Amino acid sequence: MSESLSPWTYGLLLFCVLTDIGRELNFKAATMRADRANYVVALLIHPFLWMGIVFWAVEGVAWLLVLEHTPLAIAFPIMALTYAGTPLAAGLVLGEQLNRGQRMGAGLVAMGVAIVSLSDLKG
């Protein structure tokens, strides 16, 4: 495992963050669109649910590749970008409303991740 992360590893981490966000958006969209009369069956046959499951599986494989090449002390905090990205994406894609505190919190998470990431560059 190298001490400095390669651009490929950072790209793989970004891919993991984006697929995690995509998974959550698909799961939420499936729950919003499933027929309430027969909810469980409607949910189980909804394409968004299955797309979310595919995202989950693909991300799991990508995450294993990340862990092969990246210290967990760096990789895991970067995955915290999902805590910032998911609400922001829900606002953009699903039309959910975010209050000022939620937007500021997402920004603080992103700044924290940047600090952790940059600490790898400085050793």
C-alpha positions as CSV (number, residue, x, y, z in Angstrom):
1,M,0.0,0.0,0.0
2,S,1.5,3.3,-1.1
3,E,1.7,6.3,1.2
4,S,0.7,8.8,-1.5
5,L,-2.5,8.3,-3.3
6,S,-2.5,8.1,-7.1
7,P,-4.9,9.9,-9.3
8,W,-6.4,6.5,-10.1
9,T,-7.1,5.9,-6.4
10,Y,-8.7,9.4,-6.0
11,G,-10.8,8.7,-9.1
12,L,-11.9,5.4,-7.6
13,L,-12.8,7.1,-4.3
14,L,-14.8,9.7,-6.2
15,F,-16.6,6.9,-8.1
16,C,-17.4,5.3,-4.7
17,V,-18.8,8.5,-3.4
18,L,-20.9,9.1,-6.6
19,T,-22.3,5.5,-6.7
20,D,-23.2,5.8,-3.0
21,I,-25.1,9.0,-3.7
22,G,-26.7,7.4,-6.7
23,R,-27.8,4.4,-4.7
24,E,-29.5,6.6,-2.1
25,L,-31.2,8.7,-4.8
26,N,-32.5,5.5,-6.4
27,F,-33.7,4.0,-3.2
28,K,-35.5,7.3,-2.3
29,A,-37.1,7.5,-5.8
30,A,-38.3,3.9,-5.6
31,T,-40.0,4.6,-2.2
32,M,-41.6,7.8,-3.5
33,R,-43.0,6.1,-6.6
34,A,-44.1,2.7,-5.2
35,D,-47.9,2.2,-5.1
36,R,-49.0,2.5,-1.5
37,A,-51.8,0.0,-1.8
38,N,-49.4,-2.9,-2.3
39,Y,-46.2,-1.2,-1.2
40,V,-43.8,-4.1,-0.7
41,V,-44.6,-5.8,-4.0
42,A,-44.6,-2.4,-5.8
43,L,-41.2,-1.6,-4.2
44,L,-39.7,-4.9,-5.1
45,I,-40.6,-4.6,-8.8
46,H,-39.6,-1.0,-9.1
47,P,-36.6,-0.4,-11.4
48,F,-35.2,2.3,-9.2
49,L,-34.8,-0.1,-6.3
50,W,-32.9,-2.6,-8.5
51,M,-30.7,0.2,-9.9
52,G,-29.9,1.2,-6.4
53,I,-29.0,-2.4,-5.6
54,V,-26.7,-2.6,-8.7
55,F,-25.0,0.7,-7.5
56,W,-24.5,-0.9,-4.1
57,A,-22.8,-4.0,-5.6
58,V,-20.6,-2.1,-8.0
59,E,-19.6,0.3,-5.2
60,G,-18.7,-2.6,-3.0
61,V,-16.3,-4.0,-5.6
62,A,-14.8,-0.5,-6.2
63,W,-14.5,0.0,-2.4
64,L,-12.5,-3.2,-2.1
65,L,-10.1,-1.9,-4.7
66,V,-9.8,1.3,-2.8
67,L,-9.0,-0.5,0.4
68,E,-6.3,-2.5,-1.4
69,H,-4.4,0.7,-2.3
70,T,-5.4,3.3,0.3
71,P,-5.0,3.6,4.1
72,L,-8.4,3.4,5.7
73,A,-7.5,6.5,7.7
74,I,-7.6,8.4,4.4
75,A,-10.3,6.5,2.4
76,F,-13.0,6.4,5.0
77,P,-13.1,10.1,5.7
78,I,-13.3,10.8,2.0
79,M,-16.4,8.6,1.8
80,A,-17.9,11.1,4.3
81,L,-18.5,13.3,1.2
82,T,-21.6,11.2,0.8
83,Y,-23.0,13.0,3.9
84,A,-22.6,16.3,2.0
85,G,-23.4,15.1,-1.5
86,T,-26.5,13.1,-0.8
87,P,-28.6,15.9,0.6
88,L,-27.4,18.3,-2.0
89,A,-28.2,15.8,-4.8
90,A,-31.6,15.2,-3.2
91,G,-32.2,18.9,-3.5
92,L,-31.1,19.0,-7.1
93,V,-32.6,15.7,-8.4
94,L,-35.6,15.1,-6.2
95,G,-36.5,18.7,-5.3
96,E,-36.1,18.3,-1.6
97,Q,-35.7,21.5,0.3
98,L,-32.5,22.1,2.4
99,N,-32.4,24.7,5.1
100,R,-29.4,27.0,5.6
101,G,-28.0,24.8,8.4
102,Q,-28.1,21.7,6.2
103,R,-26.3,23.5,3.4
104,M,-23.7,24.9,5.8
105,G,-23.2,21.4,7.4
106,A,-22.6,19.9,3.9
107,G,-20.0,22.6,3.3
108,L,-18.3,21.9,6.6
109,V,-18.2,18.2,5.9
110,A,-16.6,18.9,2.5
111,M,-14.0,21.2,4.1
112,G,-13.2,18.5,6.6
113,V,-12.7,15.9,3.9
114,A,-10.5,18.4,2.0
115,I,-8.3,18.8,5.1
116,V,-8.0,15.0,5.5
117,S,-7.2,14.5,1.8
118,L,-4.7,17.3,1.7
119,S,-2.9,15.9,4.8
120,D,-2.0,12.9,2.7
121,L,-0.3,15.1,0.2
122,K,1.9,16.7,2.9
123,G,2.7,13.4,4.6
